[in-house]
Amino acid sequence: MARRRTHRHPRGFDPIKPLRYLWRTPLLVILVLLGILLTLFVSNPVTGRRSLLPMRWWEPLVNAWSRGALRLFGFRTRLVGTPAANPALLVANHVSWIDIQALHAARGASFVAKAEIARWPLFGWLAAQAGTLFHQRGSNDSLARVMDDMRDRLRAGTSVAVFPEGGTGTGERLRPFHARIFQVAMDTGVMIQPVAIIYGDGGRMDLGVPFQPREKFFPNALRLLGQKPMAAEVHFLEPLQPSADGRRQLAEQARARIASVLQQDAVIDAAEATTGAAADVHA
């Protein structure tokens, strides 16, 4: 199978890395505090929670906050294409925990995330207050509940973003898309917009960004905080209309469009296809 164009920053001593930590760390603390204030004092159109400042401020402030977070972790945001009008189902490849900030840098959406994130200190609380839908992986009851919530939000005019691969990968290959989640677009009649995310310069995925073997969230975040600057490309691709052809075909079409940007063959082997068809979605 063809693989993505990838590269990895050469390892070795980086004399500038301590200086990056020196200036990025205090700015990150300030940014997190600003995120708490944003959550507490700006009305949230996703959850309907009202506060001191009007809802129209929510999306531009979240966009700006996310761009700031990306910059502090060394990512220069580059947006390609046009985000679909609300409401839409956004489906993206899943490289890193920072994918949510990469998407939020361009547009507002309600995200589906794994339930473990809700238990992360502070970050889990921020995600919950922002309207994230948490899914317990491997639980059909949880998936059914999340899909009901997704339909409600789409019908209310809020876009929803999911990662149909079912979790983060190594960055080397695009895994099969779980098709069941596409049913919400068919039920609500909203457009499906594939989104391709690439971290690295020259359109090549930097394999140092995803989680490394046995690496947890905080070690990964600490490592990225000191990394050299690189691009974070977010490609908003041609939307798909929900059709009577079925959710499996929609999943394959969305995956093929993302694969073309990642410069990877869209064909998957029989074993992968079976896995993707049998499993539910885990974001």
C-alpha positions as protocol buffer text, in pm:
chain_id: "A"
residue {
  index: 1
  type: MET
  ca { x: 0 y: 0 z: 0 }
}
residue {
  index: 2
  type: ALA
  ca { x: 117 y: 351 z: -74 }
}
residue {
  index: 3
  type: ARG
  ca { x: 194 y: 561 z: 229 }
}
residue {
  index: 4
  type: ARG
  ca { x: 169 y: 926 z: 311 }
}
residue {
  index: 5
  type: ARG
  ca { x: 455 y: 1156 z: 230 }
}
residue {
  index: 6
  type: THR
  ca { x: 619 y: 1172 z: 570 }
}
residue {
  index: 7
  type: HIS
  ca { x: 936 y: 1286 z: 738 }
}
residue {
  index: 8
  type: ARG
  ca { x: 1076 y: 1320 z: 1087 }
}
residue {
  index: 9
  type: HIS
  ca { x: 1286 y: 1601 z: 1227 }
}
residue {
  index: 10
  type: PRO
  ca { x: 1639 y: 1471 z: 1286 }
}
residue {
  index: 11
  type: ARG
  ca { x: 1708 y: 1389 z: 1649 }
}
residue {
  index: 12
  type: GLY
  ca { x: 1997 y: 1541 z: 1835 }
}
residue {
  index: 13
  type: PHE
  ca { x: 2078 y: 1833 z: 2060 }
}
residue {
  index: 14
  type: ASP
  ca { x: 1869 y: 2141 z: 1989 }
}
residue {
  index: 15
  type: PRO
  ca { x: 2035 y: 2442 z: 2157 }
}
residue {
  index: 16
  type: ILE
  ca { x: 1724 y: 2659 z: 2110 }
}
residue {
  index: 17
  type: LYS
  ca { x: 1484 y: 2413 z: 2275 }
}
residue {
  index: 18
  type: PRO
  ca { x: 1544 y: 2535 z: 2636 }
}
residue {
  index: 19
  type: LEU
  ca { x: 1476 y: 2891 z: 2520 }
}
residue {
  index: 20
  type: ARG
  ca { x: 1148 y: 2781 z: 2360 }
}
residue {
  index: 21
  type: TYR
  ca { x: 1038 y: 2630 z: 2691 }
}
residue {
  index: 22
  type: LEU
  ca { x: 1146 y: 2949 z: 2867 }
}
residue {
  index: 23
  type: TRP
  ca { x: 914 y: 3177 z: 2671 }
}
residue {
  index: 24
  type: ARG
  ca { x: 639 y: 2937 z: 2567 }
}
residue {
  index: 25
  type: THR
  ca { x: 560 y: 2796 z: 2913 }
}
residue {
  index: 26
  type: PRO
  ca { x: 453 y: 3122 z: 3084 }
}
residue {
  index: 27
  type: LEU
  ca { x: 257 y: 3223 z: 2775 }
}
residue {
  index: 28
  type: LEU
  ca { x: 81 y: 2886 z: 2782 }
}
residue {
  index: 29
  type: VAL
  ca { x: -20 y: 2944 z: 3144 }
}
residue {
  index: 30
  type: ILE
  ca { x: -163 y: 3283 z: 3045 }
}
residue {
  index: 31
  type: LEU
  ca { x: -346 y: 3126 z: 2750 }
}
residue {
  index: 32
  type: VAL
  ca { x: -503 y: 2859 z: 2972 }
}
residue {
  index: 33
  type: LEU
  ca { x: -620 y: 3127 z: 3215 }
}
residue {
  index: 34
  type: LEU
  ca { x: -773 y: 3320 z: 2925 }
}
residue {
  index: 35
  type: GLY
  ca { x: -945 y: 2998 z: 2816 }
}
residue {
  index: 36
  type: ILE
  ca { x: -1101 y: 2964 z: 3161 }
}
residue {
  index: 37
  type: LEU
  ca { x: -1225 y: 3324 z: 3145 }
}
residue {
  index: 38
  type: LEU
  ca { x: -1363 y: 3264 z: 2796 }
}
residue {
  index: 39
  type: THR
  ca { x: -1547 y: 2957 z: 2918 }
}
residue {
  index: 40
  type: LEU
  ca { x: -1691 y: 3133 z: 3222 }
}
residue {
  index: 41
  type: PHE
  ca { x: -1790 y: 3470 z: 3081 }
}
residue {
  index: 42
  type: VAL
  ca { x: -1885 y: 3422 z: 2714 }
}
residue {
  index: 43
  type: SER
  ca { x: -2223 y: 3269 z: 2631 }
}
residue {
  index: 44
  type: ASN
  ca { x: -2183 y: 2936 z: 2450 }
}
residue {
  index: 45
  type: PRO
  ca { x: -2411 y: 2874 z: 2149 }
}
residue {
  index: 46
  type: VAL
  ca { x: -2316 y: 2504 z: 2145 }
}
residue {
  index: 47
  type: THR
  ca { x: -2444 y: 2425 z: 2494 }
}
residue {
  index: 48
  type: GLY
  ca { x: -2689 y: 2714 z: 2519 }
}
residue {
  index: 49
  type: ARG
  ca { x: -2521 y: 2832 z: 2840 }
}
residue {
  index: 50
  type: ARG
  ca { x: -2561 y: 3207 z: 2888 }
}
residue {
  index: 51
  type: SER
  ca { x: -2311 y: 3436 z: 3057 }
}
residue {
  index: 52
  type: LEU
  ca { x: -2203 y: 3800 z: 3060 }
}
residue {
  index: 53
  type: LEU
  ca { x: -2091 y: 3835 z: 2696 }
}
residue {
  index: 54
  type: PRO
  ca { x: -2312 y: 3756 z: 2394 }
}
residue {
  index: 55
  type: MET
  ca { x: -2300 y: 3431 z: 2197 }
}
residue {
  index: 56
  type: ARG
  ca { x: -2178 y: 3603 z: 1879 }
}
residue {
  index: 57
  type: TRP
  ca { x: -1842 y: 3651 z: 2052 }
}
residue {
  index: 58
  type: TRP
  ca { x: -1794 y: 3279 z: 2116 }
}
residue {
  index: 59
  type: GLU
  ca { x: -1672 y: 3153 z: 1779 }
}
residue {
  index: 60
  type: PRO
  ca { x: -1423 y: 3433 z: 1693 }
}
residue {
  index: 61
  type: LEU
  ca { x: -1275 y: 3416 z: 2043 }
}
residue {
  index: 62
  type: VAL
  ca { x: -1244 y: 3036 z: 2028 }
}
residue {
  index: 63
  type: ASN
  ca { x: -1082 y: 3068 z: 1683 }
}
residue {
  index: 64
  type: ALA
  ca { x: -830 y: 3320 z: 1818 }
}
residue {
  index: 65
  type: TRP
  ca { x: -760 y: 3112 z: 2131 }
}
residue {
  index: 66
  type: SER
  ca { x: -697 y: 2801 z: 1921 }
}
residue {
  index: 67
  type: ARG
  ca { x: -462 y: 2984 z: 1685 }
}
residue {
  index: 68
  type: GLY
  ca { x: -271 y: 3107 z: 1989 }
}
residue {
  index: 69
  type: ALA
  ca { x: -247 y: 2754 z: 2129 }
}
residue {
  index: 70
  type: LEU
  ca { x: -117 y: 2621 z: 1798 }
}
residue {
  index: 71
  type: ARG
  ca { x: 143 y: 2899 z: 1781 }
}
residue {
  index: 72
  type: LEU
  ca { x: 269 y: 2825 z: 2133 }
}
residue {
  index: 73
  type: PHE
  ca { x: 319 y: 2459 z: 2040 }
}
residue {
  index: 74
  type: GLY
  ca { x: 517 y: 2564 z: 1735 }
}
residue {
  index: 75
  type: PHE
  ca { x: 251 y: 2532 z: 1465 }
}
residue {
  index: 76
  type: ARG
  ca { x: 195 y: 2795 z: 1195 }
}
residue {
  index: 77
  type: THR
  ca { x: -168 y: 2759 z: 1087 }
}
residue {
  index: 78
  type: ARG
  ca { x: -235 y: 2733 z: 713 }
}
residue {
  index: 79
  type: LEU
  ca { x: -597 y: 2700 z: 603 }
}
residue {
  index: 80
  type: VAL
  ca { x: -683 y: 2569 z: 257 }
}
residue {
  index: 81
  type: GLY
  ca { x: -1033 y: 2565 z: 109 }
}
residue {
  index: 82
  type: THR
  ca { x: -1360 y: 2695 z: 246 }
}
residue {
  index: 83
  type: PRO
  ca { x: -1541 y: 2557 z: 552 }
}
residue {
  index: 84
  type: ALA
  ca { x: -1896 y: 2446 z: 473 }
}
residue {
  index: 85
  type: ALA
  ca { x: -2180 y: 2657 z: 606 }
}
residue {
  index: 86
  type: ASN
  ca { x: -2343 y: 2551 z: 932 }
}
residue {
  index: 87
  type: PRO
  ca { x: -2465 y: 2295 z: 1002 }
}
residue {
  index: 88
  type: ALA
  ca { x: -2229 y: 2034 z: 858 }
}
residue {
  index: 89
  type: LEU
  ca { x: -2069 y: 1708 z: 966 }
}
residue {
  index: 90
  type: LEU
  ca { x: -1690 y: 1753 z: 956 }
}
residue {
  index: 91
  type: VAL
  ca { x: -1489 y: 1432 z: 922 }
}
residue {
  index: 92
  type: ALA
  ca { x: -1110 y: 1451 z: 958 }
}
residue {
  index: 93
  type: ASN
  ca { x: -805 y: 1229 z: 980 }
}
residue {
  index: 94
  type: HIS
  ca { x: -682 y: 1197 z: 1338 }
}
residue {
  index: 95
  type: VAL
  ca { x: -314 y: 1264 z: 1400 }
}
residue {
  index: 96
  type: SER
  ca { x: -286 y: 1425 z: 1742 }
}
residue {
  index: 97
  type: TRP
  ca { x: -479 y: 1563 z: 2038 }
}
residue {
  index: 98
  type: ILE
  ca { x: -410 y: 1907 z: 1891 }
}
residue {
  index: 99
  type: ASP
  ca { x: -631 y: 1831 z: 1588 }
}
residue {
  index: 100
  type: ILE
  ca { x: -923 y: 1991 z: 1774 }
}
residue {
  index: 101
  type: GLN
  ca { x: -734 y: 2319 z: 1804 }
}
residue {
  index: 102
  type: ALA
  ca { x: -635 y: 2297 z: 1437 }
}
residue {
  index: 103
  type: LEU
  ca { x: -1001 y: 2273 z: 1335 }
}
residue {
  index: 104
  type: HIS
  ca { x: -1116 y: 2531 z: 1588 }
}
residue {
  index: 105
  type: ALA
  ca { x: -861 y: 2775 z: 1444 }
}
residue {
  index: 106
  type: ALA
  ca { x: -1077 y: 2791 z: 1132 }
}
residue {
  index: 107
  type: ARG
  ca { x: -1435 y: 2740 z: 1245 }
}
residue {
  index: 108
  type: GLY
  ca { x: -1654 y: 2652 z: 1538 }
}
residue {
  index: 109
  type: ALA
  ca { x: -1791 y: 2303 z: 1585 }
}
residue {
  index: 110
  type: SER
  ca { x: -1902 y: 2060 z: 1851 }
}
residue {
  index: 111
  type: PHE
  ca { x: -1650 y: 1776 z: 1884 }
}
residue {
  index: 112
  type: VAL
  ca { x: -1686 y: 1409 z: 1966 }
}
residue {
  index: 113
  type: ALA
  ca { x: -1400 y: 1286 z: 2186 }
}
residue {
  index: 114
  type: LYS
  ca { x: -1309 y: 978 z: 2386 }
}
residue {
  index: 115
  type: ALA
  ca { x: -1446 y: 971 z: 2740 }
}
residue {
  index: 116
  type: GLU
  ca { x: -1096 y: 960 z: 2891 }
}
residue {
  index: 117
  type: ILE
  ca { x: -1046 y: 1325 z: 2796 }
}
residue {
  index: 118
  type: ALA
  ca { x: -1324 y: 1428 z: 3034 }
}
residue {
  index: 119
  type: ARG
  ca { x: -1104 y: 1303 z: 3322 }
}
residue {
  index: 120
  type: TRP
  ca { x: -796 y: 1503 z: 3226 }
}
residue {
  index: 121
  type: PRO
  ca { x: -723 y: 1771 z: 3488 }
}
residue {
  index: 122
  type: LEU
  ca { x: -846 y: 2114 z: 3375 }
}
residue {
  index: 123
  type: PHE
  ca { x: -839 y: 2027 z: 3003 }
}
residue {
  index: 124
  type: GLY
  ca { x: -1126 y: 1784 z: 3049 }
}
residue {
  index: 125
  type: TRP
  ca { x: -1329 y: 2052 z: 3223 }
}
residue {
  index: 126
  type: LEU
  ca { x: -1255 y: 2303 z: 2947 }
}
residue {
  index: 127
  type: ALA
  ca { x: -1357 y: 2050 z: 2682 }
}
residue {
  index: 128
  type: ALA
  ca { x: -1682 y: 1973 z: 2862 }
}
residue {
  index: 129
  type: GLN
  ca { x: -1768 y: 2341 z: 2905 }
}
residue {
  index: 130
  type: ALA
  ca { x: -1705 y: 2395 z: 2533 }
}
residue {
  index: 131
  type: GLY
  ca { x: -1974 y: 2139 z: 2453 }
}
residue {
  index: 132
  type: THR
  ca { x: -1763 y: 1834 z: 2367 }
}
residue {
  index: 133
  type: LEU
  ca { x: -1958 y: 1508 z: 2337 }
}
residue {
  index: 134
  type: PHE
  ca { x: -1774 y: 1227 z: 2516 }
}
residue {
  index: 135
  type: HIS
  ca { x: -1794 y: 869 z: 2389 }
}
residue {
  index: 136
  type: GLN
  ca { x: -1697 y: 559 z: 2587 }
}
residue {
  index: 137
  type: ARG
  ca { x: -1513 y: 351 z: 2331 }
}
residue {
  index: 138
  type: GLY
  ca { x: -1647 y: 1 z: 2286 }
}
residue {
  index: 139
  type: SER
  ca { x: -1990 y: 87 z: 2428 }
}
residue {
  index: 140
  type: ASN
  ca { x: -2282 y: 70 z: 2186 }
}
residue {
  index: 141
  type: ASP
  ca { x: -2504 y: 245 z: 2441 }
}
residue {
  index: 142
  type: SER
  ca { x: -2259 y: 535 z: 2459 }
}
residue {
  index: 143
  type: LEU
  ca { x: -2239 y: 555 z: 2080 }
}
residue {
  index: 144
  type: ALA
  ca { x: -2617 y: 559 z: 2043 }
}
residue {
  index: 145
  type: ARG
  ca { x: -2642 y: 839 z: 2301 }
}
residue {
  index: 146
  type: VAL
  ca { x: -2367 y: 1043 z: 2132 }
}
residue {
  index: 147
  type: MET
  ca { x: -2528 y: 1001 z: 1790 }
}
residue {
  index: 148
  type: ASP
  ca { x: -2861 y: 1124 z: 1931 }
}
residue {
  index: 149
  type: ASP
  ca { x: -2682 y: 1431 z: 2071 }
}
residue {
  index: 150
  type: MET
  ca { x: -2512 y: 1487 z: 1736 }
}
residue {
  index: 151
  type: ARG
  ca { x: -2847 y: 1483 z: 1556 }
}
residue {
  index: 152
  type: ASP
  ca { x: -2988 y: 1732 z: 1806 }
}
residue {
  index: 153
  type: ARG
  ca { x: -2698 y: 1972 z: 1756 }
}
residue {
  index: 154
  type: LEU
  ca { x: -2702 y: 1944 z: 1378 }
}
residue {
  index: 155
  type: ARG
  ca { x: -3076 y: 2011 z: 1372 }
}
residue {
  index: 156
  type: ALA
  ca { x: -3016 y: 2312 z: 1598 }
}
residue {
  index: 157
  type: GLY
  ca { x: -2771 y: 2453 z: 1342 }
}
residue {
  index: 158
  type: THR
  ca { x: -2440 y: 2359 z: 1508 }
}
residue {
  index: 159
  type: SER
  ca { x: -2172 y: 2178 z: 1308 }
}
residue {
  index: 160
  type: VAL
  ca { x: -2024 y: 1861 z: 1455 }
}
residue {
  index: 161
  type: ALA
  ca { x: -1669 y: 1731 z: 1400 }
}
residue {
  index: 162
  type: VAL
  ca { x: -1563 y: 1366 z: 1430 }
}
residue {
  index: 163
  type: PHE
  ca { x: -1255 y: 1152 z: 1359 }
}
residue {
  index: 164
  type: PRO
  ca { x: -1386 y: 839 z: 1181 }
}
residue {
  index: 165
  type: GLU
  ca { x: -1054 y: 653 z: 1201 }
}
residue {
  index: 166
  type: GLY
  ca { x: -1146 y: 577 z: 1561 }
}
residue {
  index: 167
  type: GLY
  ca { x: -840 y: 725 z: 1731 }
}
residue {
  index: 168
  type: THR
  ca { x: -499 y: 876 z: 1669 }
}
residue {
  index: 169
  type: GLY
  ca { x: -247 y: 682 z: 1462 }
}
residue {
  index: 170
  type: THR
  ca { x: 121 y: 699 z: 1381 }
}
residue {
  index: 171
  type: GLY
  ca { x: 75 y: 949 z: 1100 }
}
residue {
  index: 172
  type: GLU
  ca { x: 203 y: 703 z: 840 }
}
residue {
  index: 173
  type: ARG
  ca { x: -121 y: 572 z: 698 }
}
residue {
  index: 174
  type: LEU
  ca { x: -488 y: 662 z: 689 }
}
residue {
  index: 175
  type: ARG
  ca { x: -691 y: 389 z: 853 }
}
residue {
  index: 176
  type: PRO
  ca { x: -1040 y: 274 z: 746 }
}
residue {
  index: 177
  type: PHE
  ca { x: -1329 y: 502 z: 837 }
}
residue {
  index: 178
  type: HIS
  ca { x: -1604 y: 365 z: 1059 }
}
residue {
  index: 179
  type: ALA
  ca { x: -1922 y: 422 z: 861 }
}
residue {
  index: 180
  type: ARG
  ca { x: -2185 y: 419 z: 1135 }
}
residue {
  index: 181
  type: ILE
  ca { x: -2120 y: 779 z: 1236 }
}
residue {
  index: 182
  type: PHE
  ca { x: -2215 y: 896 z: 885 }
}
residue {
  index: 183
  type: GLN
  ca { x: -2573 y: 790 z: 957 }
}
residue {
  index: 184
  type: VAL
  ca { x: -2632 y: 1116 z: 1145 }
}
residue {
  index: 185
  type: ALA
  ca { x: -2577 y: 1313 z: 823 }
}
residue {
  index: 186
  type: MET
  ca { x: -2823 y: 1091 z: 639 }
}
residue {
  index: 187
  type: ASP
  ca { x: -3078 y: 1133 z: 918 }
}
residue {
  index: 188
  type: THR
  ca { x: -3046 y: 1513 z: 933 }
}
residue {
  index: 189
  type: GLY
  ca { x: -2971 y: 1588 z: 566 }
}
residue {
  index: 190
  type: VAL
  ca { x: -2660 y: 1797 z: 639 }
}
residue {
  index: 191
  type: MET
  ca { x: -2354 y: 1809 z: 417 }
}
residue {
  index: 192
  type: ILE
  ca { x: -2045 y: 1606 z: 502 }
}
residue {
  index: 193
  type: GLN
  ca { x: -1717 y: 1794 z: 468 }
}
residue {
  index: 194
  type: PRO
  ca { x: -1394 y: 1591 z: 464 }
}
residue {
  index: 195
  type: VAL
  ca { x: -1101 y: 1771 z: 629 }
}
residue {
  index: 196
  type: ALA
  ca { x: -735 y: 1674 z: 584 }
}
residue {
  index: 197
  type: ILE
  ca { x: -488 y: 1772 z: 857 }
}
residue {
  index: 198
  type: ILE
  ca { x: -112 y: 1771 z: 793 }
}
residue {
  index: 199
  type: TYR
  ca { x: 157 y: 1871 z: 1045 }
}
residue {
  index: 200
  type: GLY
  ca { x: 488 y: 1946 z: 877 }
}
residue {
  index: 201
  type: ASP
  ca { x: 643 y: 2156 z: 606 }
}
residue {
  index: 202
  type: GLY
  ca { x: 617 y: 2099 z: 233 }
}
residue {
  index: 203
  type: GLY
  ca { x: 294 y: 1901 z: 265 }
}
residue {
  index: 204
  type: ARG
  ca { x: 475 y: 1611 z: 437 }
}
residue {
  index: 205
  type: MET
  ca { x: 350 y: 1465 z: 764 }
}
residue {
  index: 206
  type: ASP
  ca { x: 604 y: 1501 z: 1045 }
}
residue {
  index: 207
  type: LEU
  ca { x: 604 y: 1169 z: 1229 }
}
residue {
  index: 208
  type: GLY
  ca { x: 728 y: 1334 z: 1547 }
}
residue {
  index: 209
  type: VAL
  ca { x: 390 y: 1498 z: 1611 }
}
residue {
  index: 210
  type: PRO
  ca { x: 169 y: 1192 z: 1683 }
}
residue {
  index: 211
  type: PHE
  ca { x: 190 y: 996 z: 2006 }
}
residue {
  index: 212
  type: GLN
  ca { x: 499 y: 777 z: 2012 }
}
residue {
  index: 213
  type: PRO
  ca { x: 479 y: 416 z: 2141 }
}
residue {
  index: 214
  type: ARG
  ca { x: 350 y: 414 z: 2503 }
}
residue {
  index: 215
  type: GLU
  ca { x: 356 y: 794 z: 2515 }
}
residue {
  index: 216
  type: LYS
  ca { x: 79 y: 961 z: 2718 }
}
residue {
  index: 217
  type: PHE
  ca { x: -83 y: 1301 z: 2675 }
}
residue {
  index: 218
  type: PHE
  ca { x: 130 y: 1514 z: 2907 }
}
residue {
  index: 219
  type: PRO
  ca { x: 471 y: 1384 z: 2788 }
}
residue {
  index: 220
  type: ASN
  ca { x: 356 y: 1437 z: 2429 }
}
residue {
  index: 221
  type: ALA
  ca { x: 234 y: 1789 z: 2503 }
}
residue {
  index: 222
  type: LEU
  ca { x: 561 y: 1872 z: 2681 }
}
residue {
  index: 223
  type: ARG
  ca { x: 761 y: 1743 z: 2387 }
}
residue {
  index: 224
  type: LEU
  ca { x: 558 y: 1945 z: 2135 }
}
residue {
  index: 225
  type: LEU
  ca { x: 589 y: 2257 z: 2351 }
}
residue {
  index: 226
  type: GLY
  ca { x: 963 y: 2258 z: 2281 }
}
residue {
  index: 227
  type: GLN
  ca { x: 955 y: 2157 z: 1916 }
}
residue {
  index: 228
  type: LYS
  ca { x: 1082 y: 2360 z: 1622 }
}
residue {
  index: 229
  type: PRO
  ca { x: 820 y: 2561 z: 1430 }
}
residue {
  index: 230
  type: MET
  ca { x: 633 y: 2381 z: 1153 }
}
residue {
  index: 231
  type: ALA
  ca { x: 316 y: 2421 z: 950 }
}
residue {
  index: 232
  type: ALA
  ca { x: -26 y: 2293 z: 1053 }
}
residue {
  index: 233
  type: GLU
  ca { x: -224 y: 2261 z: 731 }
}
residue {
  index: 234
  type: VAL
  ca { x: -603 y: 2223 z: 750 }
}
residue {
  index: 235
  type: HIS
  ca { x: -762 y: 2141 z: 413 }
}
residue {
  index: 236
  type: PHE
  ca { x: -1139 y: 2187 z: 389 }
}
residue {
  index: 237
  type: LEU
  ca { x: -1237 y: 1967 z: 95 }
}
residue {
  index: 238
  type: GLU
  ca { x: -1537 y: 1949 z: -137 }
}
residue {
  index: 239
  type: PRO
  ca { x: -1844 y: 1854 z: 70 }
}
residue {
  index: 240
  type: LEU
  ca { x: -2047 y: 1539 z: 11 }
}
residue {
  index: 241
  type: GLN
  ca { x: -2424 y: 1534 z: -2 }
}
residue {
  index: 242
  type: PRO
  ca { x: -2593 y: 1258 z: 200 }
}
residue {
  index: 243
  type: SER
  ca { x: -2740 y: 1009 z: -45 }
}
residue {
  index: 244
  type: ALA
  ca { x: -2942 y: 692 z: -61 }
}
residue {
  index: 245
  type: ASP
  ca { x: -2627 y: 497 z: -152 }
}
residue {
  index: 246
  type: GLY
  ca { x: -2558 y: 434 z: 214 }
}
residue {
  index: 247
  type: ARG
  ca { x: -2321 y: 535 z: 490 }
}
residue {
  index: 248
  type: ARG
  ca { x: -2047 y: 293 z: 384 }
}
residue {
  index: 249
  type: GLN
  ca { x: -2012 y: 462 z: 46 }
}
residue {
  index: 250
  type: LEU
  ca { x: -2012 y: 805 z: 212 }
}
residue {
  index: 251
  type: ALA
  ca { x: -1734 y: 691 z: 446 }
}
residue {
  index: 252
  type: GLU
  ca { x: -1527 y: 558 z: 155 }
}
residue {
  index: 253
  type: GLN
  ca { x: -1576 y: 875 z: -49 }
}
residue {
  index: 254
  type: ALA
  ca { x: -1476 y: 1098 z: 242 }
}
residue {
  index: 255
  type: ARG
  ca { x: -1171 y: 883 z: 313 }
}
residue {
  index: 256
  type: ALA
  ca { x: -1066 y: 891 z: -54 }
}
residue {
  index: 257
  type: ARG
  ca { x: -1079 y: 1271 z: -65 }
}
residue {
  index: 258
  type: ILE
  ca { x: -866 y: 1302 z: 247 }
}
residue {
  index: 259
  type: ALA
  ca { x: -624 y: 1035 z: 120 }
}
residue {
  index: 260
  type: SER
  ca { x: -571 y: 1232 z: -202 }
}
residue {
  index: 261
  type: VAL
  ca { x: -449 y: 1534 z: -3 }
}
residue {
  index: 262
  type: LEU
  ca { x: -228 y: 1316 z: 217 }
}
residue {
  index: 263
  type: GLN
  ca { x: -94 y: 1159 z: -104 }
}
residue {
  index: 264
  type: GLN
  ca { x: -184 y: 810 z: 6 }
}
residue {
  index: 265
  type: ASP
  ca { x: -356 y: 538 z: -191 }
}
residue {
  index: 266
  type: ALA
  ca { x: -724 y: 532 z: -94 }
}
residue {
  index: 267
  type: VAL
  ca { x: -748 y: 154 z: -145 }
}
residue {
  index: 268
  type: ILE
  ca { x: -756 y: -55 z: 173 }
}
residue {
  index: 269
  type: ASP
  ca { x: -697 y: -426 z: 199 }
}
residue {
  index: 270
  type: ALA
  ca { x: -966 y: -680 z: 287 }
}
residue {
  index: 271
  type: ALA
  ca { x: -859 y: -718 z: 651 }
}
residue {
  index: 272
  type: GLU
  ca { x: -875 y: -343 z: 711 }
}
residue {
  index: 273
  type: ALA
  ca { x: -1209 y: -316 z: 534 }
}
residue {
  index: 274
  type: THR
  ca { x: -1354 y: -587 z: 758 }
}
residue {
  index: 275
  type: THR
  ca { x: -1226 y: -412 z: 1068 }
}
residue {
  index: 276
  type: GLY
  ca { x: -1369 y: -79 z: 961 }
}
residue {
  index: 277
  type: ALA
  ca { x: -1708 y: -224 z: 875 }
}
residue {
  index: 278
  type: ALA
  ca { x: -1743 y: -416 z: 1199 }
}
residue {
  index: 279
  type: ALA
  ca { x: -1631 y: -151 z: 1447 }
}
residue {
  index: 280
  type: ASP
  ca { x: -1815 y: 153 z: 1569 }
}
residue {
  index: 281
  type: VAL
  ca { x: -1665 y: 503 z: 1578 }
}
residue {
  index: 282
  type: HIS
  ca { x: -1427 y: 610 z: 1853 }
}
residue {
  index: 283
  type: ALA
  ca { x: -1315 y: 968 z: 1843 }
}
